[in-house]
């Protein structure tokens, strides 16, 4: 995708929007379609100027009105990929966070006197199948909450893709009657948001279609009188609009859309064929074609699913791996490849074209399914794959040259030799290294100041990361001081000894604990909405 973006050459084009008025003063918008009933693309300013000049002297009439109704069906219940996409669009959750919170809802949440209750079904699934009991629960709820008009005559049955394993049901609430609002006080903010999303999607999938009145209007501009010539073109404009007349499932839930899929609609005034119109405004606008957008987590998961790459259980780990290894960085919601990512990709494409081909994973998944179904032996799959793979590796080892990643400057002085250290990129991200290597082998992780003092030696407490990206608290005087804590510092001081307190949250409970190893003071309280 990044290569497509870098090689993209923008092309100029123009649009012409106009505003027309009726005799009663009502105004609506329309867009240029073409000439003499044929669609025309405007590529240059000169073409746009010629059309706008004709528009100013044209006589405008409604040449066609087409009315109808349009039905919109609800989306199927969630599978892993669609849950990750929708949670990204609507909640801003990463795929990894979505699966973590879903796991909590699946394993069970404490609901007062009910004890620990699993609120959703298994969250790693590629099937949209629903059990008869689940459908019955949903239909009963819809009848009682919304009334019979919102309940289809027959239950909706959604078709699962042929490549799906269908080992588990779709992701749904275990109890349809447990409305999100009734559980809000017992769930964390993230648990509530995700449960609400799953619950609403499930109920909505068994509701009636939404119904819209639609209207499309064709408008013609012709030259009259002395301005008319034999070759004077007829200018064609089109306008369309829709009006919701029955909300159906949209009374509860509307599926999110990616940025590039935005819809525009307007409510048009009553119009009749042959009706004369006045031209109120002409708005020509220059545009340039745009490259395909970078992937977001939502669109990347969608692409992985469409191309058959991976399984529901691998989407989130795949994305978290390319982020943690520094192959991509998040830029707002988009995933932007780093120089390291581009370099690794280039080396893989040049030396392992058969492996990094998008069809490889899909084909391998299909073969593994055949093994699971007993159609073929796993040994046969390995015998077919491994010899050729080993040849490719040996060849790559001979031809791949060691690639040096560009280094960044830092303001950290090497305490061993006095040189200014540089920032290098390794497998697990960036680190500080002495440029005097190999005579000086000093290297250390990049850390951020925790803003508190080490409770053990009084030095500077720092925040570091493990190879997998998890944060932890350490001491800047390491190895002289071995202070370590997996919990981050809070802004509260220990009332017993005055040391800062660490904070962790689990199941809606915040635990504050004194960071001083020799002090045993701790506190617990229920997390409120204002707390992170």
Helices and strands as residue ranges (DSSP letters): H 2-7, E 12-21, E 27-35, E 38-39, H 45-56, E 58-72, H 80-91, H 95-107, E 109-110, G 112-114, E 116-117, H 132-145, G 148-150, H 180-183, G 184-186, H 189-204, E 210-223, G 225-227, E 235-246, G 248-251, G 259-261, E 276-288, H 297-306, H 315-324, E 328-331, E 334-337, H 339-351, H 353-356, H 358-372, H 378-399, E 408-413, E 420-426, E 429-433, E 443-445, E 448-453, E 460-465, E 471-475, E 484-485, E 488-493, E 500-506, E 509-514, E 522-526
